[in-house]
Amino acid sequence: MQMMNLFLFALGARFRYAYTTKSWDSFLVNQRVNYEPMGQLHQAVQVLRLIDPNIDTIASDLYPKLKGVGQRKLNHLPTLFYSVSNNRAGCTLSLPKAASLLNRLQKSHSFCTIINSLPQDRERGETLSSLLVGPSQVLPTESFTEFLEILNSCDAVFVGEGGVSHLAAALKKPIVALFGGTILSRWRPLTDKAICFSIQGHVDDLPEEEVLRALENNFLTTRSQDSLEHTENTEEK
């Protein structure tokens, strides 16, 4: 939060709201709220409490939304976005475990895995691709715009907890998100389309059958919605 408070000060805003302690950065804030641990409250609720301390939930119509993001034609098959880049080690599946889940899913659903990574993790993406029995594309992204377009072009998203899950939620994508060692109630993506799993240890130890069932449900939901939209568009024509 020190860098965040420094950023607020650099913006030159007339009113700068933030939780404060006795740290030097707190003196850069002119609308101070004494920080107290808030247990299991979602991080977004904690932020809103800077303005209204009585807030304890977030209405679904206030969930973040990303609009105006472009799309690309990635594959003729349904596409599942998977990221091999994550700074949260406990939330990142090992490549053999990820391959096992994706290969099992391939037995019941025909799809293409879109393997995204930061440029420095391209080799990890290519290794995962070599372990998959179904079609896949390794698409490292250098720019944020390129990343968002690829994420927005996929039908469903399978990721470890982190920024990708929140961006996917804002794009209204069906998500299966894995939380390892992070607090689900505090960092859950704000969407009604996410199935989240949480474990105190590493996500490799999550029950594989339950994660697989969640992936299957997300693909079934996506396909049902696509069929409904196609029917509605046909009727309108």
PASEBA-1860 file (N, C-alpha, C; in nm, 3 decimals):
! residues 237
1> MQMMNLFL> 0.081/-0.121/0.000/0.000/0.000/0.000/0.085/0.126/0.000 ~ 0.212/0.115/0.034/0.299/0.233/0.031/0.305/0.292/-0.109 ~ 0.324/0.207/-0.210/0.331/0.254/-0.348/0.196/0.309/-0.393 ~ 0.087/0.248/-0.346/-0.046/0.295/-0.383/-0.070/0.436/-0.328 ~ -0.032/0.458/-0.204/-0.051/0.591/-0.145/0.039/0.695/-0.211 ~ 0.158/0.653/-0.251/0.247/0.744/-0.324/0.186/0.779/-0.460 ~ 0.123/0.679/-0.523/0.057/0.700/-0.652/-0.060/0.798/-0.637 ~ -0.140/0.781/-0.532/-0.253/0.872/-0.508/-0.203/1.016/-0.492
9> FALGARFR> -0.093/1.030/-0.419/-0.036/1.163/-0.397/0.013/1.223/-0.529 ~ 0.077/1.139/-0.612/0.131/1.187/-0.740/0.020/1.230/-0.835 ~ -0.099/1.172/-0.821/-0.212/1.211/-0.906/-0.257/1.354/-0.877 ~ -0.231/1.399/-0.755/-0.268/1.535/-0.720/-0.416/1.554/-0.694 ~ -0.486/1.442/-0.663/-0.630/1.453/-0.637/-0.656/1.536/-0.512 ~ -0.765/1.608/-0.513/-0.798/1.695/-0.399/-0.828/1.612/-0.275 ~ -0.902/1.501/-0.293/-0.933/1.413/-0.182/-0.873/1.276/-0.210 ~ -0.791/1.228/-0.117/-0.723/1.100/-0.134/-0.760/1.009/-0.016
17> YAYTTKSW> -0.848/0.911/-0.044/-0.896/0.820/0.059/-0.808/0.695/0.064 ~ -0.770/0.654/0.183/-0.692/0.531/0.198/-0.690/0.488/0.344 ~ -0.672/0.356/0.364/-0.646/0.306/0.498/-0.504/0.346/0.536 ~ -0.485/0.387/0.659/-0.355/0.437/0.700/-0.307/0.371/0.828 ~ -0.176/0.373/0.845/-0.111/0.324/0.967/-0.018/0.435/1.014 ~ 0.089/0.398/1.081/0.188/0.497/1.124/0.305/0.507/1.026 ~ 0.290/0.441/0.912/0.396/0.441/0.812/0.406/0.578/0.744 ~ 0.521/0.607/0.685/0.545/0.737/0.622/0.446/0.770/0.513
25> DSFLVNQR> 0.401/0.668/0.439/0.312/0.692/0.325/0.175/0.743/0.369 ~ 0.137/0.717/0.493/0.006/0.760/0.541/-0.006/0.912/0.544 ~ 0.107/0.981/0.554/0.104/1.127/0.558/0.079/1.188/0.420 ~ 0.078/1.103/0.316/0.047/1.149/0.181/-0.104/1.145/0.155 ~ -0.179/1.092/0.250/-0.325/1.076/0.238/-0.393/1.183/0.322 ~ -0.490/1.253/0.263/-0.558/1.357/0.340/-0.698/1.317/0.387 ~ -0.745/1.198/0.346/-0.873/1.146/0.396/-0.841/1.008/0.456 ~ -0.792/1.010/0.579/-0.739/0.889/0.640/-0.847/0.807/0.710
33> VNYEPMGQ> -0.836/0.675/0.694/-0.921/0.581/0.767/-0.828/0.482/0.835 ~ -0.835/0.473/0.966/-0.747/0.382/1.039/-0.773/0.238/0.997 ~ -0.666/0.169/0.960/-0.682/0.031/0.914/-0.702/-0.065/1.030 ~ -0.802/-0.151/1.016/-0.826/-0.258/1.111/-0.851/-0.385/1.032 ~ -0.796/-0.500/1.074/-0.820/-0.626/1.003/-0.970/-0.653/0.988 ~ -1.010/-0.695/0.867/-1.152/-0.716/0.839/-1.186/-0.862/0.808 ~ -1.100/-0.952/0.850/-1.131/-1.093/0.839/-1.153/-1.140/0.697 ~ -1.271/-1.198/0.674/-1.300/-1.262/0.546/-1.370/-1.171/0.445
41> LHQAVQVL> -1.384/-1.044/0.474/-1.452/-0.953/0.381/-1.378/-0.946/0.248 ~ -1.455/-0.939/0.139/-1.393/-0.928/0.007/-1.315/-0.797/-0.002 ~ -1.205/-0.801/-0.075/-1.120/-0.683/-0.088/-1.197/-0.563/-0.145 ~ -1.288/-0.588/-0.238/-1.367/-0.480/-0.297/-1.457/-0.415/-0.192 ~ -1.511/-0.496/-0.102/-1.594/-0.441/0.007/-1.508/-0.355/0.098 ~ -1.387/-0.399/0.125/-1.298/-0.321/0.211/-1.269/-0.184/0.149 ~ -1.252/-0.180/0.017/-1.227/-0.054/-0.050/-1.348/0.038/-0.040 ~ -1.467/-0.017/-0.063/-1.589/0.063/-0.058/-1.617/0.115/0.083
49> RLIDPNID> -1.568/0.043/0.182/-1.589/0.088/0.320/-1.509/0.214/0.353 ~ -1.417/0.250/0.267/-1.350/0.378/0.283/-1.452/0.493/0.274 ~ -1.556/0.471/0.194/-1.659/0.572/0.173/-1.778/0.551/0.267 ~ -1.819/0.423/0.282/-1.934/0.392/0.366/-1.903/0.268/0.450 ~ -1.875/0.284/0.578/-1.836/0.169/0.662/-1.947/0.068/0.684 ~ -2.069/0.098/0.640/-2.181/0.005/0.660/-2.195/-0.096/0.546 ~ -2.119/-0.078/0.439/-2.129/-0.170/0.326/-2.069/-0.306/0.363 ~ -2.143/-0.414/0.335/-2.088/-0.547/0.362/-2.102/-0.643/0.245
57> TIASDLYP> -2.171/-0.599/0.138/-2.183/-0.682/0.017/-2.174/-0.591/-0.105 ~ -2.155/-0.654/-0.220/-2.152/-0.580/-0.346/-2.262/-0.635/-0.437 ~ -2.351/-0.550/-0.481/-2.459/-0.592/-0.571/-2.399/-0.633/-0.705 ~ -2.460/-0.733/-0.768/-2.405/-0.786/-0.893/-2.400/-0.682/-1.004 ~ -2.490/-0.582/-1.000/-2.487/-0.480/-1.105/-2.369/-0.383/-1.089 ~ -2.297/-0.396/-0.978/-2.178/-0.314/-0.957/-2.049/-0.392/-0.986 ~ -2.062/-0.517/-1.030/-1.942/-0.594/-1.063/-1.866/-0.525/-1.176 ~ -1.733/-0.530/-1.173/-1.655/-0.467/-1.280/-1.688/-0.524/-1.417
65> KLKGVGQR> -1.689/-0.438/-1.519/-1.718/-0.480/-1.656/-1.618/-0.414/-1.749 ~ -1.565/-0.492/-1.841/-1.475/-0.440/-1.944/-1.550/-0.440/-2.077 ~ -1.558/-0.324/-2.140/-1.629/-0.313/-2.267/-1.534/-0.260/-2.374 ~ -1.569/-0.285/-2.498/-1.490/-0.234/-2.609/-1.363/-0.311/-2.636 ~ -1.349/-0.431/-2.578/-1.230/-0.513/-2.602/-1.249/-0.592/-2.732 ~ -1.149/-0.591/-2.818/-1.158/-0.661/-2.946/-1.152/-0.812/-2.930 ~ -1.181/-0.883/-3.039/-1.175/-1.028/-3.041/-1.101/-1.076/-3.165 ~ -1.053/-1.200/-3.158/-0.984/-1.262/-3.270/-1.045/-1.398/-3.298
73> KLNHLPTL> -1.032/-1.443/-3.422/-1.074/-1.578/-3.456/-0.958/-1.671/-3.427 ~ -0.971/-1.750/-3.320/-0.860/-1.833/-3.276/-0.866/-1.975/-3.331 ~ -0.984/-2.033/-3.336/-0.997/-2.172/-3.379/-1.143/-2.199/-3.412 ~ -1.167/-2.299/-3.497/-1.306/-2.334/-3.530/-1.372/-2.412/-3.417 ~ -1.291/-2.466/-3.324/-1.343/-2.538/-3.209/-1.368/-2.442/-3.093 ~ -1.450/-2.482/-2.994/-1.459/-2.403/-2.871/-1.320/-2.389/-2.810 ~ -1.294/-2.277/-2.746/-1.160/-2.251/-2.694/-1.161/-2.234/-2.542 ~ -1.058/-2.292/-2.478/-1.041/-2.281/-2.334/-0.909/-2.210/-2.307
81> FYSVSNNR> -0.916/-2.096/-2.241/-0.797/-2.017/-2.208/-0.730/-2.075/-2.085 ~ -0.598/-2.097/-2.096/-0.520/-2.144/-1.982/-0.390/-2.065/-1.976 ~ -0.357/-2.011/-1.859/-0.235/-1.933/-1.841/-0.132/-2.011/-1.763 ~ -0.008/-2.014/-1.814/0.101/-2.079/-1.741/0.185/-1.976/-1.664 ~ 0.146/-1.849/-1.670/0.217/-1.743/-1.598/0.135/-1.698/-1.478 ~ 0.195/-1.702/-1.361/0.126/-1.658/-1.239/0.231/-1.635/-1.131 ~ 0.226/-1.521/-1.065/0.324/-1.495/-0.959/0.285/-1.559/-0.827 ~ 0.172/-1.630/-0.824/0.130/-1.703/-0.705/0.157/-1.851/-0.728
89> AGCTLSLP> 0.271/-1.899/-0.677/0.313/-2.037/-0.704/0.212/-2.139/-0.654 ~ 0.152/-2.114/-0.538/0.058/-2.210/-0.481/-0.071/-2.222/-0.558 ~ -0.100/-2.123/-0.645/-0.223/-2.123/-0.724/-0.200/-2.173/-0.866 ~ -0.079/-2.220/-0.895/-0.045/-2.261/-1.031/-0.025/-2.411/-1.039 ~ -0.105/-2.478/-1.120/-0.092/-2.622/-1.137/0.045/-2.656/-1.197 ~ 0.100/-2.769/-1.154/0.218/-2.821/-1.224/0.176/-2.859/-1.365 ~ 0.270/-2.859/-1.458/0.235/-2.889/-1.597/0.177/-3.030/-1.614 ~ 0.230/-3.133/-1.548/0.168/-3.266/-1.560/0.024/-3.269/-1.509
97> KAASLLNR> -0.002/-3.200/-1.397/-0.139/-3.198/-1.343/-0.234/-3.124/-1.436 ~ -0.188/-3.011/-1.490/-0.272/-2.935/-1.584/-0.301/-3.019/-1.708 ~ -0.198/-3.088/-1.758/-0.216/-3.171/-1.876/-0.313/-3.285/-1.848 ~ -0.304/-3.344/-1.730/-0.395/-3.453/-1.693/-0.540/-3.408/-1.697 ~ -0.568/-3.293/-1.638/-0.706/-3.241/-1.637/-0.755/-3.206/-1.777 ~ -0.671/-3.138/-1.854/-0.712/-3.097/-1.988/-0.730/-3.218/-2.080 ~ -0.647/-3.320/-2.064/-0.659/-3.440/-2.147/-0.783/-3.520/-2.110 ~ -0.817/-3.523/-1.982/-0.940/-3.591/-1.941/-1.063/-3.517/-1.994
105> LQKSHSFC> -1.057/-3.385/-1.991/-1.168/-3.305/-2.044/-1.184/-3.327/-2.194 ~ -1.073/-3.348/-2.261/-1.076/-3.368/-2.406/-1.150/-3.497/-2.446 ~ -1.158/-3.591/-2.353/-1.227/-3.717/-2.382/-1.378/-3.697/-2.398 ~ -1.432/-3.594/-2.333/-1.577/-3.572/-2.339/-1.616/-3.446/-2.415 ~ -1.518/-3.358/-2.444/-1.546/-3.233/-2.515/-1.436/-3.206/-2.616 ~ -1.477/-3.168/-2.735/-1.381/-3.132/-2.839/-1.354/-2.982/-2.829 ~ -1.230/-2.945/-2.800/-1.197/-2.804/-2.783/-1.049/-2.782/-2.811 ~ -1.012/-2.655/-2.822/-0.873/-2.615/-2.840/-0.828/-2.538/-2.716
113> TIINSLPQ> -0.716/-2.578/-2.658/-0.661/-2.507/-2.543/-0.574/-2.391/-2.591 ~ -0.610/-2.272/-2.551/-0.529/-2.153/-2.581/-0.436/-2.130/-2.463 ~ -0.308/-2.158/-2.484/-0.210/-2.149/-2.375/-0.142/-2.013/-2.381 ~ -0.173/-1.930/-2.284/-0.117/-1.796/-2.279/-0.002/-1.789/-2.179 ~ 0.091/-1.698/-2.203/0.202/-1.680/-2.110/0.264/-1.543/-2.131 ~ 0.341/-1.500/-2.033/0.432/-1.390/-2.054/0.544/-1.439/-2.146 ~ 0.611/-1.349/-2.217/0.716/-1.393/-2.310/0.821/-1.484/-2.246 ~ 0.859/-1.456/-2.122/0.962/-1.535/-2.057/0.916/-1.676/-2.017
121> DRERGETL> 0.784/-1.699/-2.022/0.731/-1.831/-1.986/0.689/-1.912/-2.109 ~ 0.731/-1.869/-2.226/0.689/-1.937/-2.349/0.728/-2.086/-2.346 ~ 0.846/-2.116/-2.295/0.889/-2.256/-2.291/0.796/-2.341/-2.207 ~ 0.747/-2.286/-2.096/0.648/-2.359/-2.015/0.522/-2.385/-2.095 ~ 0.479/-2.286/-2.172/0.361/-2.305/-2.255/0.381/-2.412/-2.360 ~ 0.497/-2.414/-2.422/0.525/-2.514/-2.525/0.537/-2.654/-2.464 ~ 0.592/-2.661/-2.343/0.599/-2.791/-2.275/0.460/-2.844/-2.247 ~ 0.371/-2.758/-2.196/0.234/-2.802/-2.171/0.168/-2.846/-2.301
129> SSLLVGPS> 0.186/-2.771/-2.407/0.127/-2.807/-2.535/0.171/-2.945/-2.580 ~ 0.297/-2.979/-2.557/0.350/-3.110/-2.599/0.289/-3.225/-2.518 ~ 0.233/-3.193/-2.401/0.173/-3.296/-2.316/0.025/-3.319/-2.345 ~ -0.034/-3.234/-2.427/-0.177/-3.242/-2.453/-0.208/-3.332/-2.572 ~ -0.318/-3.406/-2.560/-0.359/-3.495/-2.669/-0.447/-3.422/-2.770 ~ -0.509/-3.315/-2.729/-0.597/-3.240/-2.817/-0.528/-3.120/-2.877 ~ -0.596/-3.046/-2.965/-0.537/-2.927/-3.028/-0.510/-2.817/-2.926 ~ -0.404/-2.742/-2.950/-0.368/-2.630/-2.863/-0.290/-2.527/-2.942
137> QVLPTESF> -0.291/-2.405/-2.891/-0.212/-2.296/-2.948/-0.139/-2.226/-2.834 ~ -0.009/-2.204/-2.852/0.070/-2.131/-2.754/0.078/-1.986/-2.799 ~ 0.020/-1.896/-2.719/0.012/-1.755/-2.758/0.068/-1.665/-2.648 ~ 0.201/-1.647/-2.643/0.257/-1.552/-2.548/0.215/-1.410/-2.588 ~ 0.197/-1.324/-2.490/0.154/-1.187/-2.520/0.249/-1.088/-2.453 ~ 0.289/-0.988/-2.529/0.378/-0.884/-2.477/0.301/-0.759/-2.434 ~ 0.189/-0.731/-2.502/0.112/-0.611/-2.468/-0.016/-0.649/-2.396 ~ -0.063/-0.556/-2.312/-0.186/-0.578/-2.237/-0.306/-0.585/-2.331
145> TEFLEILN> -0.307/-0.503/-2.434/-0.417/-0.504/-2.531/-0.428/-0.638/-2.600 ~ -0.315/-0.692/-2.643/-0.313/-0.822/-2.709/-0.363/-0.931/-2.615 ~ -0.319/-0.926/-2.491/-0.364/-1.024/-2.391/-0.515/-1.019/-2.373 ~ -0.571/-0.898/-2.357/-0.715/-0.885/-2.337/-0.794/-0.937/-2.456 ~ -0.746/-0.912/-2.576/-0.816/-0.958/-2.696/-0.820/-1.111/-2.702 ~ -0.709/-1.174/-2.667/-0.706/-1.321/-2.667/-0.796/-1.376/-2.558 ~ -0.790/-1.317/-2.440/-0.877/-1.361/-2.330/-1.023/-1.345/-2.367 ~ -1.057/-1.235/-2.430/-1.195/-1.207/-2.468/-1.243/-1.296/-2.582
153> SCDAVFVG> -1.150/-1.356/-2.655/-1.185/-1.440/-2.770/-1.213/-1.584/-2.731 ~ -1.179/-1.622/-2.608/-1.197/-1.761/-2.565/-1.336/-1.782/-2.506 ~ -1.382/-1.907/-2.514/-1.517/-1.940/-2.467/-1.523/-1.959/-2.316 ~ -1.415/-2.009/-2.257/-1.411/-2.033/-2.113/-1.267/-2.017/-2.066 ~ -1.251/-2.002/-1.934/-1.120/-1.970/-1.877/-1.091/-2.063/-1.760 ~ -0.968/-2.116/-1.759/-0.922/-2.206/-1.652/-0.789/-2.150/-1.601 ~ -0.789/-2.095/-1.479/-0.669/-2.026/-1.430/-0.651/-2.044/-1.280 ~ -0.529/-2.018/-1.236/-0.503/-2.004/-1.094/-0.542/-1.865/-1.050
161> EGGVSHLA> -0.568/-1.849/-0.921/-0.611/-1.719/-0.869/-0.507/-1.612/-0.901 ~ -0.557/-1.495/-0.939/-0.469/-1.385/-0.973/-0.542/-1.286/-1.063 ~ -0.467/-1.195/-1.121/-0.526/-1.089/-1.202/-0.604/-1.139/-1.321 ~ -0.561/-1.251/-1.382/-0.629/-1.304/-1.501/-0.774/-1.339/-1.468 ~ -0.797/-1.398/-1.351/-0.933/-1.438/-1.315/-1.025/-1.317/-1.301 ~ -0.973/-1.206/-1.250/-1.055/-1.086/-1.233/-1.084/-1.019/-1.367 ~ -0.987/-1.022/-1.457/-1.011/-0.965/-1.591/-1.110/-1.051/-1.668 ~ -1.099/-1.183/-1.654/-1.194/-1.273/-1.720/-1.335/-1.249/-1.666
169> AALKKPIV> -1.346/-1.225/-1.536/-1.477/-1.196/-1.476/-1.535/-1.069/-1.534 ~ -1.452/-0.966/-1.551/-1.500/-0.839/-1.606/-1.540/-0.852/-1.752 ~ -1.490/-0.957/-1.819/-1.528/-0.985/-1.958/-1.645/-1.084/-1.966 ~ -1.698/-1.121/-1.849/-1.815/-1.210/-1.839/-1.787/-1.350/-1.896 ~ -1.667/-1.399/-1.875/-1.631/-1.532/-1.921/-1.661/-1.637/-1.814 ~ -1.707/-1.756/-1.852/-1.717/-1.865/-1.754/-1.577/-1.902/-1.706 ~ -1.560/-1.916/-1.576/-1.427/-1.934/-1.518/-1.425/-2.052/-1.421 ~ -1.317/-2.127/-1.425/-1.282/-2.218/-1.316/-1.150/-2.165/-1.260
177> ALFGGTIL> -1.151/-2.122/-1.134/-1.034/-2.060/-1.072/-0.990/-2.141/-0.951 ~ -0.858/-2.156/-0.939/-0.800/-2.237/-0.833/-0.724/-2.149/-0.733 ~ -0.759/-2.159/-0.605/-0.698/-2.080/-0.499/-0.613/-2.171/-0.411 ~ -0.484/-2.147/-0.405/-0.396/-2.224/-0.319/-0.322/-2.134/-0.222 ~ -0.362/-2.136/-0.096/-0.296/-2.055/0.004/-0.341/-1.910/0.007 ~ -0.441/-1.873/-0.072/-0.498/-1.738/-0.068/-0.644/-1.749/-0.024 ~ -0.696/-1.640/0.030/-0.830/-1.642/0.091/-0.937/-1.622/-0.016 ~ -1.016/-1.726/-0.038/-1.119/-1.723/-0.142/-1.221/-1.614/-0.119
185> SRWRPLTD> -1.270/-1.602/0.005/-1.375/-1.503/0.033/-1.326/-1.360/0.010 ~ -1.197/-1.338/0.019/-1.142/-1.204/0.004/-1.106/-1.170/-0.140 ~ -1.068/-1.272/-0.217/-1.015/-1.246/-0.352/-1.094/-1.313/-0.463 ~ -1.210/-1.367/-0.432/-1.292/-1.432/-0.534/-1.326/-1.333/-0.647 ~ -1.319/-1.377/-0.774/-1.358/-1.287/-0.884/-1.505/-1.249/-0.873 ~ -1.536/-1.124/-0.900/-1.672/-1.073/-0.886/-1.752/-1.104/-1.012 ~ -1.813/-1.220/-1.012/-1.893/-1.268/-1.124/-1.980/-1.382/-1.077 ~ -2.091/-1.403/-1.146/-2.176/-1.518/-1.118/-2.138/-1.638/-1.204
193> KAICFSIQ> -2.033/-1.623/-1.284/-1.994/-1.728/-1.378/-1.867/-1.801/-1.338 ~ -1.825/-1.785/-1.213/-1.700/-1.848/-1.168/-1.728/-1.965/-1.074 ~ -1.658/-2.075/-1.099/-1.654/-2.188/-1.006/-1.515/-2.187/-0.946 ~ -1.507/-2.168/-0.813/-1.377/-2.152/-0.749/-1.349/-2.266/-0.651 ~ -1.224/-2.305/-0.647/-1.179/-2.408/-0.554/-1.069/-2.350/-0.466 ~ -1.070/-2.387/-0.339/-0.973/-2.331/-0.245/-0.911/-2.442/-0.161 ~ -0.781/-2.429/-0.138/-0.708/-2.524/-0.055/-0.598/-2.448/0.018 ~ -0.567/-2.490/0.139/-0.463/-2.421/0.216/-0.325/-2.442/0.155
201> GHVDDLPE> -0.304/-2.558/0.096/-0.174/-2.590/0.036/-0.167/-2.554/-0.110 ~ -0.111/-2.647/-0.190/-0.093/-2.624/-0.334/-0.213/-2.677/-0.412 ~ -0.249/-2.609/-0.519/-0.367/-2.648/-0.596/-0.353/-2.785/-0.663 ~ -0.233/-2.838/-0.674/-0.216/-2.974/-0.726/-0.290/-3.076/-0.639 ~ -0.315/-3.040/-0.513/-0.379/-3.133/-0.419/-0.531/-3.121/-0.416 ~ -0.587/-3.035/-0.499/-0.733/-3.026/-0.509/-0.789/-3.156/-0.569 ~ -0.911/-3.196/-0.532/-0.972/-3.318/-0.588/-0.993/-3.305/-0.739 ~ -0.923/-3.387/-0.815/-0.924/-3.375/-0.961/-1.063/-3.395/-1.020
209> EEVLRALE> -1.139/-3.488/-0.962/-1.273/-3.516/-1.016/-1.363/-3.395/-1.006 ~ -1.354/-3.321/-0.896/-1.439/-3.204/-0.878/-1.400/-3.091/-0.973 ~ -1.270/-3.072/-0.991/-1.225/-2.969/-1.085/-1.267/-3.005/-1.227 ~ -1.253/-3.133/-1.262/-1.293/-3.177/-1.397/-1.442/-3.155/-1.418 ~ -1.522/-3.186/-1.318/-1.667/-3.168/-1.330/-1.701/-3.020/-1.348 ~ -1.629/-2.932/-1.280/-1.652/-2.788/-1.295/-1.617/-2.742/-1.436 ~ -1.507/-2.792/-1.491/-1.469/-2.758/-1.628/-1.575/-2.806/-1.727 ~ -1.625/-2.926/-1.706/-1.730/-2.978/-1.794/-1.855/-2.892/-1.786
217> NNFLTTRS> -1.894/-2.853/-1.665/-2.013/-2.769/-1.649/-1.997/-2.635/-1.718 ~ -1.878/-2.577/-1.710/-1.855/-2.448/-1.775/-1.863/-2.460/-1.927 ~ -1.814/-2.571/-1.982/-1.825/-2.590/-2.126/-1.969/-2.612/-2.167 ~ -2.044/-2.689/-2.087/-2.185/-2.712/-2.119/-2.262/-2.582/-2.113 ~ -2.235/-2.498/-2.011/-2.303/-2.369/-1.997/-2.272/-2.280/-2.116 ~ -2.144/-2.275/-2.155/-2.103/-2.191/-2.267/-2.172/-2.234/-2.395 ~ -2.176/-2.363/-2.419/-2.239/-2.413/-2.543/-2.388/-2.387/-2.543 ~ -2.453/-2.403/-2.426/-2.596/-2.377/-2.418/-2.626/-2.231/-2.447
225> QDSLEHTE> -2.547/-2.141/-2.392/-2.566/-1.998/-2.415/-2.544/-1.963/-2.561 ~ -2.440/-2.022/-2.623/-2.412/-1.996/-2.764/-2.528/-2.042/-2.852 ~ -2.586/-2.159/-2.817/-2.699/-2.211/-2.896/-2.819/-2.121/-2.882 ~ -2.843/-2.071/-2.757/-2.956/-1.982/-2.733/-2.940/-1.852/-2.810 ~ -2.820/-1.794/-2.807/-2.794/-1.669/-2.879/-2.810/-1.689/-3.029 ~ -2.766/-1.804/-3.080/-2.779/-1.832/-3.223/-2.927/-1.841/-3.262 ~ -3.008/-1.908/-3.176/-3.150/-1.922/-3.202/-3.218/-1.786/-3.202 ~ -3.186/-1.703/-3.102/-3.246/-1.570/-3.093/-3.209/-1.483/-3.213
233> NTEEK> -3.085/-1.491/-3.257/-3.041/-1.412/-3.374/-3.112/-1.459/-3.500 ~ -3.133/-1.591/-3.512/-3.201/-1.646/-3.628/-3.346/-1.601/-3.632 ~ -3.413/-1.603/-3.513/-3.552/-1.561/-3.506/-3.567/-1.413/-3.542 ~ -3.470/-1.332/-3.498/-3.477/-1.188/-3.527/-3.466/-1.165/-3.679 ~ -3.380/-1.245/-3.745/-3.365/-1.230/-3.889/-3.490/-1.273/-3.963
END
